[in-house]
Amino acid sequence: MARNIVDTLEPRKTIPATLFGIGLGLGAGSLVAASVSALAGYFARRVVTPEERRTGNSMIREVVTDHEGKLWVHFAKDAETNQPGPCIFLTEFDACSIRLSSPVEVPGKPKIVARKIEHVYRGSLEGVRRGYLSGAVYEHPADLGFVAEDVAIPLENGDGPAWLVRGTTHENVWVIGVHGRGARRNESIRALPALAAVGVSTLLMSYRNDGIAPNAADGRYGLGDTEWHDVQSAVQFAKEHGAQQIILLGWSMGGAISLQTADRSELAADIDSLMLVGPVINWVDVLSHQARTNRIPQSVGRFGQWLLSNKAGRWVTGQAAPVNLKRLNWVERASELKHPTLIMHSRDDEFVPNGPSLKLAALRPDLVTLRTFTKAGHTREPNVDPQGFEQAVTNFLSKRIVIRSEA
């Protein structure tokens, strides 16, 4: 049996007050250091760990029926529930999935916002009190009338399910949709009307750790530093199935992944250009913003970044390898950009601020076409301004197709 530590001490002596004060200070400092480390570790883990249970904080107050028999969901009004544009309401484990209209005010109830139920994909709102709202409002291309083929892309850890929507006038021009963190391949469905207007083919892919494709060995996001290998596989798949011109369409973290693919892939020369929606241009900027938003002290946020980007942090984050945040910073690497790029980013994006997008566009006006939006939350540009989104996409693609055909 281990002895009590008191039993190992020398006979008690008087402790000077100064030393007693120093001891308290050291003890308090140790507690603070431990707290900082724990919070930084939690922050870092959350960044790279896929969420298996996403409950959401959008509160349902009631479901009402209007005079036409239409059902409306009344939410407690906040920045999320009052976000412009249609959305989808999801409950834990996506057990309930319902497409909702844009928000409208409820007369006499300033703290309530209403959204009409447009389509029930699955589940019921019976007994449901909260969930989360997503801008990826469609679950399958067929929801917008598009015929999609189920295909499988050979990835490093197994086949990644994908949808292929074949084009019409430019079937050999392929756009590969790369979804963002916590999203799935259906995120790119909102772009199909714009892509169909140009007549191109679209491949909506899945990649490691997204809940559809096989997980990576560590089950952690690489923030673009690892996922680009899967997009490279998608590029190879496109080439083998008739693609003669390939454009990457990246959403949020999918933008960071697309940039890494175009930079590091052995197939980079086969990528014509990029289209990025609410992209992560600089992860340090995003992580710093998220720390501030969540009221995490700056020092803790920086330590969290250190844990993500250094080998010593792997035991905390669970990553197989650290993330190279410098390599993911395209403001600093602006001179290395090689592909024509369309950036579509809202000035009101509160999750991934558009500052780095604006800086990259200013630094590389020769390659970057910038289309800014307003009132749209993160990656909600096509929801809030579908006409503006379609115009930006069709103008960019039309020019790229002409350039390629002339070449």
N, C-alpha and C positions, 0 to 999 in steps of 0.2 A: 504494500500500500504506500502511495506517495505521502510524504510528510507535508503538513501544512507549512506554507512558506514562513509563517510567523516563527515556527520552531527552529528555523535556520539562522535567525538573526542573532547578532551579538546582543548582550544586555543593553537595555534601553539607555540612551543618553539624551540630553537636552538638544533639540534641533533648533538652530538659529532661525530667527524669523525670516531672514533674507533667503536662506536656503529653502524654507518652507514655501515662500512665495514663488521661488523659481520652480519648485516641484509642481505647484499648482499650474504654473504657466506652461510647463512642459506637458502636463497631463491634458490641459485644455487644448494645447496645440496638436497633440496626438489625436484627440477626438475630432478636431476640425479637419485634420489631414485625412483621417479615416472617412469622415463624412464626404469630403470632396472626392476622394477616390471612389467611394461607393456610388455617388451621384454621377460622376463622369463615366464609370463603368456601365451604369444603367442606361445612360444616354447613348453611349457607343453601341451597346448591344441592341437597343431599340432600332438604331439606324440600319443595321445589317441583318436583323432577324425578321423573316416573314411573319406576318400576323396570322395565326391560325383561327383566332377568335376575335372578330371585329364587331363589337356590339354597337358602337356609335352613340352619339349624344343628342340626336335630333328627337325631341319629345313630341309624341302625338297627344293632343288634347281630346280630340273626338273625331269620328267619321260621320259626316252628315250627307243627306240626300237633298238635292235641289228640286225645284218644281218640274224639271224635265226628267227626273229620275236618275240624274248623274250623281255619282259618289264623289265627295270631296274629303280630303284629309286636312284637318286643322292642326297645324303645328304651333308650338311655342315659338314666337318670332325671335330669330337670332341671325347672325351673319350668314350661317350656312343654310338655314331653312328659307331665308329670304333671298338667296342667291338667284339672280336672273336666269331665265332659260329653263327648259325641261330637264328632268333628272330621273334617276331611278332610286327607289327606296329599298334598302336591303336590311334584313335582320341577321342575327348571329348565325354564322355558318351559311349565310345566303339562303336560309330556309324559306324566306318569303322574299319575293322579288316583284316589284310593282313599278311600272312606268308612270310618272306623274307630269303634269303640265307645268308651265311657268307659274310663279307665285302670284297671287292676287290678294289685295287687302280684304279684310272682313269688316264691313260697316259696324261701327260701335265697339269693335274689339281691337284696339291698337296693339295689343301684345300677341295677337294671333295672325298667322298667315295661312292661306288656303292653297292647296294644289289639287287639281282634279285628277282622279284615277283614269288614266288613258288605256292601260292594258295590265292585266294580271298575268305575269309569266308563271308564277307558282306560289303556293302557300296562301295564307289568309291573314288579315289584320286582326282577327279575333284574339283578344287578349294581349295584343302587341302594344307596347307603350313607348318603345324607343327603337331606333335603328340608325343607319347612316345613309347619307345621300351621295350618289355618284353621278358624274357627268356622262358616263358611258351608258347611255339610255337604251341601247339595243343589245340583245343577247345573241342574236344570230343574224347574218346578212339577210336572211329571208324576211326578217321583221321590216326591212325596207324594200322588199321585193326583189332582192338580188339572189341569183342562183349561185351557190357556193359548193365547190367540190371539197370533200374531206381528204386531205393529203397528210403525209407524215414526212417530216424533215429529219434525216439522220443527224442526231446531236452526239456529243461526246459520251453521254451516259444513257443513250437510248433515243427512241423516236419522239420528236416533238410534234404534237398534233397542230395542224394549221388549216385554214380555209383558203381556197384559191378561187377568186372571182375573176373569170377571164374577161379581157377587154374586147372591144369591138374594132374600132378603126386602127388602134395601135396595140394589138394583142401581144406583140413581142417587146413592148415597153412594160416593165414590171416595177410596181411600187411595193416595197416590203414594209409592212406596218410593224413597228417595234414599240410595244406598250411600255408604260411606266411602272414604277415601284408600287407594289400592292394591287396592280391592275392585271387584266388578262387581255387576250387577243381581241376581245370584242371592243376594246377601246377605240380601235381604228375604224369601226363600222361607220361612225359619224362622218368619216371622210369619203365614204363610197359615192355619194351623189356627186361630189366635186370630181373625183377620179373618173367616174363613169362619163361625166360630161366631156372629158378629154378622150375617153375611149381606151384607157390603159388597163392592164391586168393588175390585180392586187393580191398579194400574199399576206395574210394576217397570221403571223407566227406566234408561237409560245416559246419560252426559254426557261432555263434552269430556275428552280425555286418559285415558280409563279403559280403553283397549284395544279398545273396541267401537264407541263413537260416534266421529265425526270429531274429530281433534285441533284444539286451538286453534292459531293461527298461531305462537305461541312454544313450544308443546308443554309448557307448564309449568302446574302446579296454581296456582290462585288462592286456595286455602284457604277458599273460600266467597265471596271477593270478586269472582269472575268467573263461577263455575259457576251462580250463582243465575239467570242469564239462561236457562240450559237448563231449569231447573225451572219457570221462568215459562212456557216453551214447553210443558212438560208440563201445566201448569195450563190453558193455552189449549186444548190437545188434549183434555183431559178435558171441558172446557166444551162443546166442539164435538161431543162424542160422548155427551152425555146426562148428564153429572155435574151435580148440583144442590147438592151439598155436598162439599167437598174438604178432606181432611186430609193433611198431609205427615208421612211417617214417615222420619226421618233417623237414620242410623247414624254415629257418630263424626264425621268431617268432614262427612258428610251432614247432621248436626245443625246445624253452622255454616252450611252452604249453605241449609238450610231456614229458619233464622232470618233470613238475609239476604233470602231470597225474600219472606218474610212482611213484612219491613221496607221493602224497596226496590222491589218489583215494582209495576207499575201494576195488576196483578191481585190485589194483597194483600187487597182486600175480598172476593174470591171464595174466599179460604182461610179455612176455619172454625177450624182449630186445628192444633196440632203434637203429634206423638209422637216423642220423641227417645231413642235408645238409646246409652249411653256417649258423650254428645255433647261436642264441643269448644265450651264456653261462652266460653272466654277463651284465645286462642292463645298469648298471652304466658306464661300459666301452664304450658301444655303444652310450649312450647319450652324454658322454663326447666327444667322437670322432665326433659325428654329430654336436655338438656345435662348435668344432674347425673348422670343414669343412665349416660350415656356418658363420664363423668369429664372433661367439657370444662369448663375454668375458667369461672367466672361472667362474667368480663370478655369472654371469647371468645364465650360464648353471647349476651351483650348486643350485641356487635358483629355477630354473625350476624343478630340481630333487626333491627338497624339496616340491614344490607344488604338484607334482605327488604322493608323498609318505606320505603326512600328511593330516589329516582331514580338516585343515584350508584351504587347497588348492582346495577343492571340488567346491567352488563357482566360481573359476576361470576355472577349467578344465571341469566341468560338470559331473565328475565321481560320481557314487553312493557311492563309497568307495575308499580310497587311495590304491595305488599299493604298495605292500610290496617288495621293491627293494632288501632288504637283503635276503629274501626268494628266490629271483630269481637269486642270485649270486652263481653259482655252482663251482667257483674257491674257494671261501671261504667255501663252503659246500661239497667239494670234498670227504671228509671222509664219507658223508651220501649217496653217490651214491650206488645204490644196483643192478642195471641192467647192463648186458653187453651192451656196446654202441659202435656203429661205427660212427665216426665223419669224414665227408668229407668236407673239407674246403680249399678254394683257398688262397694262400699267397697274391694274388692280389685283394682280396675282399676289395673294398674301402668303402663299406657301413657298413658291420659288420666285422671289422678286426678279423683275426683268432688268435690273441694273447691269449685270454681266452681259446680257443679250445686247443691250444698247451699246455697251463698251466694245464688244466684239464687232458689231456692225460699223461703229465709228472707226475702228482700227483697220478693218478690211472691207472698205466699200467696193473694192474690185471683185469680191467674191460673195459678200453677204447682202442679201435683199431682206430688209426688215419691214414687217407689217405689224404695227402696234394696234391693240384693241383696248377698249375701255369697258368697265363694269363687269368684265368676265373674271371669275375666280380661276383657280388653277386648272389648266387644260379645258376650260369651259368656252373657249373662243368660238368653236362651231355651234355651241348651244345658244350663246347670246347673240352672235352676229353670223348666222349661217351664210348670208349673202356675201358678206365681207370675206369670210373664210374661203368660200368657194371661188370668189374672184381672185384671191391671192394664190390659191393652189392652181387654178386653171391658167392664169397668166404665167406663172413660173414654169409649169410643165409644158405649155405650148411653146415657150421659148427654148426650153431644153430639147424638146423633140425636134424642132426645126434645126437647131444647132447640130444635133447628132446626125440628122438626115443629110445635112449639107456636108458634114465631115466625111 
